[in-house]
Amino acid sequence: MNYLETRAYHYNLEPFLIAQDAPKKRGDSRLMIINNEKP
């Protein structure tokens, strides 16, 4: 995948990852990375 495809893939997964991770690990580094990637 190229850069744009990779970002589109992560944007599509973002709600799923947040729903999965937020209850278990608040402040998870992966969540912080996803949130900081938004333009």
N, C-alpha and C positions, 0 to 999 in steps of 0.2 A: 504494500500500500504506500502511496505517496503521502506527503504531508497533509494535504487537504482531505484526502480520504481518511487518514488516521484521525484528524480532528472531528470529522463528521461522525465517525464511528464512536468516538468518545462522547460526543454530544448526545448521540442516540442512547448510549448506555447510562448517561449521567443520572437520570431519575431512578433507574434501577439500582445503581451503585449507592446512591444516597439512601434509598429505602432499605437496602441491605445493611449498610454499615452504620448509619446514624444511631440506631437503638443500641448497638453493641459497643461501638467505639466512638464516642464524641470527640471531635478534634483530631480525627484520624488524618495522617499526613496525606493519604490519597484523596480524601475529601477536600483538604486545603488546596492541593494541587489542581483539582478539577475546578474549584471555585475561582482560583487565581488565573486560570486559563481563559476565562471569559473576556472577550474584547471590550 
